[in-house]
Amino acid sequence: MTEPADRHARALAGLRIAIGLLFLIFAQYKVFGTQFTLGGGFQYWINRFLTDGAYPFMMPVLRHVVLPYSTAIAFLVAYGELAIGLALTLGVLVRPASVAGLVYMLLLLFASNYPGPTAVFWQYFGAALSHLPLALCFAALAYAPAEETFSVVRHLRSGIKIRLQSSERP
């Protein structure tokens, strides 16, 4: 690999790992505690999204799909964040995890970042600053070969390749 390409790959791997660790932090209290999944934490946030400003097309989804199945969806969120975090940190299934992360960030954006019907165009982006940057990172990770550097998969592949080469020698 050439020097600039190597630096770019390491930077992308650093971004992938940092986002993975961030998602592991998000997931740990949800998976290892019960407040979010069983204690009403998830429902609290959905109700807050409904009162504070979800995009209008998300309101019926939150009311009629998410809230009735809130406990199951809370577990899906908790373990989804854990799966995304593990995949990105370890460099395993990075593309599917990044697509899932992108969808998740867009759902959060539309559920919670509506600036209101009278907002000017740029305010939509300003309101989305808590979710849009991560969505863009996930899009980049889904597009780029982000599991090629600092990944468990690559490490395992090189170990297998070395073993195969050494067993082929007379």
Rosetta silent file (secondary structure, phi, psi, omega in degrees, C-alpha in Angstrom):
SEQUENCE: MTEPADRHARALAGLRIAIGLLFLIFAQYKVFGTQFTLGGGFQYWINRFLTDGAYPFMMPVLRHVVLPYSTAIAFLVAYGELAIGLALTLGVLVRPASVAGLVYMLLLLFASNYPGPTAVFWQYFGAALSHLPLALCFAALAYAPAEETFSVVRHLRSGIKIRLQSSERP
SCORE:     score description
SCORE:     0.000 S_00000001
   1 L     0.000  139.146  179.336    0.000    0.000    0.000 S_00000001
   2 L   -73.015  160.676 -176.126    1.287    3.439   -0.806 S_00000001
   3 H   -57.798  -52.959  179.099    1.979    5.859    2.016 S_00000001
   4 H   -62.117  -39.978  178.843   -1.018    8.219    1.496 S_00000001
   5 H   -64.266  -38.143  177.721   -3.387    5.287    0.929 S_00000001
   6 H   -64.303  -42.313  178.083   -2.030    3.621    4.061 S_00000001
   7 H   -64.165  -39.857  178.784   -2.612    6.805    6.067 S_00000001
   8 H   -65.395  -41.996  179.334   -6.151    7.071    4.714 S_00000001
   9 H   -63.614  -40.655  177.981   -6.878    3.451    5.600 S_00000001
  10 H   -66.957  -38.883  177.951   -5.567    3.987    9.138 S_00000001
  11 H   -63.820  -43.278  178.564   -7.650    7.162    9.518 S_00000001
  12 H   -64.721  -40.120  177.459  -10.761    5.325    8.344 S_00000001
  13 H   -64.802  -39.971  177.212   -9.992    2.448   10.707 S_00000001
  14 H   -61.786  -42.843  176.818   -9.548    4.919   13.558 S_00000001
  15 H   -62.422  -45.256  179.981  -12.934    6.472   12.766 S_00000001
  16 H   -59.369  -46.434 -178.240  -14.522    3.006   12.566 S_00000001
  17 H   -68.171  -40.866  179.369  -13.065    1.943   15.910 S_00000001
  18 H   -62.073  -44.010  178.597  -13.963    5.239   17.618 S_00000001
  19 H   -67.343  -38.197  176.409  -17.585    4.988   16.494 S_00000001
  20 H   -60.258  -44.810  178.558  -17.615    1.330   17.516 S_00000001
  21 H   -64.855  -38.959  176.934  -16.392    2.205   21.001 S_00000001
  22 H   -59.930  -42.704  179.198  -18.955    4.991   21.226 S_00000001
  23 H   -70.790  -30.961  174.098  -21.698    2.510   20.402 S_00000001
  24 H   -65.830  -37.181  175.949  -20.357    0.051   22.958 S_00000001
  25 H   -65.149  -44.240  177.860  -20.649    2.831   25.546 S_00000001
  26 H   -59.684  -41.045 -172.920  -24.229    3.536   24.386 S_00000001
  27 H   -77.612  -32.311 -169.407  -25.100   -0.164   24.548 S_00000001
  28 H   -60.173  -43.237 -178.926  -23.505   -1.175   27.835 S_00000001
  29 H   -73.386  -26.209  179.292  -25.967    0.531   30.184 S_00000001
  30 H   -76.409  -38.898 -177.609  -28.902   -0.610   28.041 S_00000001
  31 H   -80.462  -41.736 -173.990  -27.789   -4.244   27.837 S_00000001
  32 H   -93.441   -4.887  174.868  -26.389   -4.672   31.358 S_00000001
  33 L  -119.552  173.364 -178.687  -29.016   -2.582   33.162 S_00000001
  34 L  -114.291   -6.876 -176.491  -32.787   -2.728   33.091 S_00000001
  35 L   -59.706  -44.191 -177.661  -33.749    0.958   33.243 S_00000001
  36 L   -72.311  -45.558 -172.688  -33.767    1.457   29.462 S_00000001
  37 L   -84.728  -44.968 -174.749  -35.332   -1.849   28.426 S_00000001
  38 L  -111.641  -14.593 -174.591  -37.628   -2.805   31.304 S_00000001
  39 L   -98.998   11.549  176.540  -37.753    0.310   33.473 S_00000001
  40 L    91.294    1.410 -179.286  -39.478    2.682   31.081 S_00000001
  41 H   -62.021  -44.398  179.286  -36.365    4.479   29.797 S_00000001
  42 H   -64.263  -45.234  179.951  -37.100    3.728   26.159 S_00000001
  43 H   -62.734  -37.385  177.181  -40.757    4.739   26.504 S_00000001
  44 H   -56.071  -47.579 -178.042  -39.677    7.981   28.211 S_00000001
  45 H   -67.191  -38.900  178.858  -37.599    8.932   25.168 S_00000001
  46 H   -64.001  -44.306  178.070  -40.328    8.023   22.679 S_00000001
  47 H   -64.242  -36.127  176.971  -42.856   10.125   24.607 S_00000001
  48 H   -67.138  -40.812  175.916  -40.348   12.964   24.759 S_00000001
  49 H   -58.678  -40.957 -179.156  -39.817   12.728   20.990 S_00000001
  50 H   -65.751  -37.048 -179.125  -43.597   12.955   20.556 S_00000001
  51 H   -85.597  -34.367 -174.985  -43.881   16.091   22.701 S_00000001
  52 H   -88.927  -17.476  175.532  -40.620   17.821   21.752 S_00000001
  53 L   132.279   81.227  168.045  -40.724   17.373   18.025 S_00000001
  54 L   -92.104  157.229  173.642  -40.621   14.389   15.765 S_00000001
  55 L   -59.840  143.273 -175.370  -41.069   14.913   12.048 S_00000001
  56 H   -53.907  -37.520 -179.455  -44.810   14.793   11.291 S_00000001
  57 H   -71.269  -15.672  178.814  -44.565   11.575    9.260 S_00000001
  58 H   -88.245  -19.712 -176.961  -42.886    9.852   12.237 S_00000001
  59 H   -55.948  -50.687  179.283  -45.615   10.716   14.776 S_00000001
  60 H   -65.543  -32.944  177.935  -48.006    7.893   13.778 S_00000001
  61 H   -64.198  -45.960 -179.794  -45.102    5.443   13.586 S_00000001
  62 H   -64.990  -42.404 -177.657  -43.971    6.351   17.094 S_00000001
  63 H   -72.338  -44.186 -168.188  -47.521    6.269   18.509 S_00000001
  64 H  -104.535  -11.126  178.062  -48.943    3.238   16.739 S_00000001
  65 H  -116.608  -51.731 -173.732  -45.932    1.031   16.016 S_00000001
  66 H   -73.870  -52.092 -177.143  -43.133    1.858   18.441 S_00000001
  67 H   -61.353  -42.217  178.941  -45.031    2.516   21.694 S_00000001
  68 H   -63.422  -26.382 -179.669  -47.261   -0.608   21.552 S_00000001
  69 H  -115.752   32.734 -169.787  -44.145   -2.777   21.096 S_00000001
  70 H   -62.761  -37.085 -179.385  -41.824   -0.593   23.134 S_00000001
  71 H   -67.208  -45.672  178.696  -40.248   -3.298   25.297 S_00000001
  72 H   -63.301  -41.909 -179.736  -39.345   -5.490   22.322 S_00000001
  73 H   -69.230  -33.488  176.544  -38.047   -2.485   20.374 S_00000001
  74 H   -61.361  -42.607  176.529  -36.052   -1.325   23.425 S_00000001
  75 H   -66.283  -38.751  176.585  -34.254   -4.688   23.444 S_00000001
  76 H   -60.775  -42.866  177.958  -33.736   -4.420   19.681 S_00000001
  77 H   -63.594  -48.680 -177.268  -32.164   -0.973   20.165 S_00000001
  78 H   -59.996  -51.451 -177.672  -29.956   -2.131   23.043 S_00000001
  79 H   -76.661  -25.137  173.032  -28.634   -5.238   21.329 S_00000001
  80 H   -65.742  -44.339  176.423  -28.496   -3.483   17.956 S_00000001
  81 H   -62.621  -39.235  177.212  -26.187   -0.845   19.435 S_00000001
  82 H   -62.997  -45.155 -179.511  -24.097   -3.635   20.972 S_00000001
  83 H   -64.200  -43.246  178.010  -23.870   -5.478   17.641 S_00000001
  84 H   -62.592  -45.712 -179.787  -22.929   -2.300   15.755 S_00000001
  85 H   -60.724  -45.688  178.793  -20.334   -1.429   18.376 S_00000001
  86 H   -64.782  -45.188 -177.849  -18.742   -4.881   18.342 S_00000001
  87 H   -61.017  -46.297 -178.308  -18.750   -5.123   14.547 S_00000001
  88 H   -70.392  -41.104 -179.416  -17.105   -1.725   14.059 S_00000001
  89 H   -64.412  -42.955 -177.284  -14.589   -2.128   16.879 S_00000001
  90 H   -85.698  -15.634 -178.387  -13.494   -5.578   15.747 S_00000001
  91 L    77.123   33.250 -178.404  -13.730   -4.873   12.017 S_00000001
  92 L  -115.619  129.933  179.505  -16.200   -7.702   11.405 S_00000001
  93 L    52.140   44.552 -175.299  -19.216   -7.254    9.101 S_00000001
  94 H   -63.267  -43.416 -177.396  -18.457   -3.531    8.942 S_00000001
  95 H   -63.387  -51.127  177.605  -20.586   -2.808    5.878 S_00000001
  96 H   -61.706  -38.760  178.318  -23.830   -4.371    7.229 S_00000001
  97 H   -65.154  -36.721  179.100  -23.232   -2.800   10.648 S_00000001
  98 H   -69.704  -38.839  176.286  -22.649    0.583    9.003 S_00000001
  99 H   -64.301  -43.365  177.622  -25.843    0.323    6.967 S_00000001
 100 H   -62.121  -42.255  177.874  -27.730   -0.598   10.155 S_00000001
 101 H   -63.567  -39.565  178.020  -26.105    2.342   11.956 S_00000001
 102 H   -62.958  -46.698  178.701  -27.050    4.701    9.123 S_00000001
 103 H   -61.432  -43.659  179.566  -30.685    3.561    9.222 S_00000001
 104 H   -61.031  -45.756  179.759  -30.701    3.874   13.027 S_00000001
 105 H   -65.211  -37.958  178.183  -29.284    7.415   12.941 S_00000001
 106 H   -67.674  -39.118  176.409  -31.806    8.480   10.295 S_00000001
 107 H   -62.869  -43.485  177.531  -34.665    7.040   12.354 S_00000001
 108 H   -64.027  -40.833  178.986  -33.416    8.928   15.418 S_00000001
 109 H   -59.307  -49.433 -177.576  -32.997   12.089   13.379 S_00000001
 110 H   -73.254  -21.750  178.627  -36.564   11.958   12.052 S_00000001
 111 H   -84.176  -17.697 -170.897  -37.955   10.957   15.453 S_00000001
 112 H  -139.215   -4.577 -171.774  -36.334   13.768   17.401 S_00000001
 113 L  -119.017   31.685 -179.900  -34.871   16.606   15.367 S_00000001
 114 L   -76.679  120.393 -178.483  -37.802   18.358   13.710 S_00000001
 115 L   -81.826   -6.491  178.457  -37.175   22.127   13.818 S_00000001
 116 L   110.447  159.031 -174.980  -40.830   22.970   13.126 S_00000001
 117 L   -69.330  -20.218 -178.275  -42.950   23.830   10.119 S_00000001
 118 L   -97.667    4.895 -177.721  -41.801   27.461    9.956 S_00000001
 119 L   -68.755  144.739  173.912  -38.065   26.669   10.027 S_00000001
 120 L   -78.835  163.508 -172.533  -35.880   27.882    7.197 S_00000001
 121 H   -50.973  -48.161 -175.891  -33.964   25.297    5.176 S_00000001
 122 H   -65.299  -24.485 -179.300  -30.643   25.565    7.061 S_00000001
 123 H   -68.819  -23.671  175.659  -32.350   25.044   10.441 S_00000001
 124 H   -63.691  -38.698  178.718  -33.173   21.470    9.464 S_00000001
 125 H   -74.113  -38.916  176.629  -29.436   20.768    9.347 S_00000001
 126 H   -62.049  -40.881  179.255  -28.776   22.676   12.546 S_00000001
 127 H   -68.630  -24.139 -175.061  -31.466   20.678   14.349 S_00000001
 128 L   -91.151    6.177 -173.938  -29.968   17.439   13.027 S_00000001
 129 L   -63.259  -19.147  178.272  -26.459   17.980   14.413 S_00000001
 130 L   -80.216  -18.043 -178.439  -26.893   15.336   17.106 S_00000001
 131 L  -124.368  -28.111 -175.398  -27.528   12.553   14.561 S_00000001
 132 H   -63.714  -43.295  179.104  -26.468   13.724   11.106 S_00000001
 133 H   -59.789  -42.177  177.470  -22.655   13.581   11.643 S_00000001
 134 H   -66.478  -36.782  176.948  -22.840    9.961   12.802 S_00000001
 135 H   -60.902  -42.492  178.705  -25.150    9.151    9.880 S_00000001
 136 H   -65.867  -38.252  176.412  -22.566   10.591    7.485 S_00000001
 137 H   -63.129  -44.366  177.827  -19.799    8.580    9.182 S_00000001
 138 H   -61.370  -39.078  177.997  -21.854    5.409    8.835 S_00000001
 139 H   -62.262  -42.847  178.481  -22.430    6.201    5.154 S_00000001
 140 H   -64.431  -41.897  179.672  -18.678    6.575    4.626 S_00000001
 141 H   -67.926  -32.818  177.942  -17.964    3.323    6.477 S_00000001
 142 H   -70.250  -32.259 -177.180  -20.624    1.503    4.446 S_00000001
 143 H   -82.083  -44.704 -172.557  -19.081    2.757    1.200 S_00000001
 144 L   -83.113  158.552  174.248  -15.357    2.398    1.914 S_00000001
 145 L   -76.206   73.145 -169.946  -13.411   -0.838    2.511 S_00000001
 146 L   -80.909   -4.040 -179.244  -13.350   -0.006    6.219 S_00000001
 147 L  -103.726   12.090 -177.645  -12.549   -3.486    7.510 S_00000001
 148 L   -82.081  -22.717 -175.477   -9.192   -3.806    5.778 S_00000001
 149 L  -120.245  140.212  178.550   -7.111   -2.116    8.491 S_00000001
 150 L    51.920   50.805 -178.889   -6.912   -2.906   12.218 S_00000001
 151 L  -127.867  148.926  177.047   -9.487   -5.662   11.972 S_00000001
 152 H   -62.663  -39.567 -178.717   -9.864   -9.076   13.525 S_00000001
 153 H   -60.471  -48.240  179.990  -10.904  -10.466   10.128 S_00000001
 154 H   -63.886  -39.736  178.141   -7.726   -9.294    8.427 S_00000001
 155 H   -62.031  -44.014  179.120   -5.631  -10.582   11.337 S_00000001
 156 H   -66.475  -41.297  178.056   -7.277  -13.999   11.111 S_00000001
 157 H   -60.611  -43.828 -179.485   -6.899  -14.084    7.321 S_00000001
 158 H   -66.579  -35.904  177.420   -3.172  -13.316    7.555 S_00000001
 159 H   -64.930  -40.802  178.456   -2.733  -15.988   10.220 S_00000001
 160 H   -66.815  -42.262 -179.937   -4.490  -18.572    8.054 S_00000001
 161 H   -61.976  -42.238  179.424   -2.476  -17.512    4.985 S_00000001
 162 H   -64.173  -43.063  178.890    0.800  -17.858    6.919 S_00000001
 163 H   -63.614  -41.583  178.900   -0.214  -21.308    8.169 S_00000001
 164 H   -65.272  -41.509  179.612   -1.213  -22.428    4.679 S_00000001
 165 H   -65.861  -39.377 -179.419    2.049  -21.185    3.190 S_00000001
 166 H   -72.373  -28.353  178.688    4.137  -22.887    5.854 S_00000001
 167 H   -78.996  -18.738  178.283    2.281  -26.181    5.413 S_00000001
 168 H   -80.952  -18.606 -178.678    2.894  -26.109    1.632 S_00000001
 169 L   -72.670  143.615 -179.259    6.673  -25.952    2.063 S_00000001
 170 L   -72.474    0.000    0.000    8.516  -29.250    1.704 S_00000001
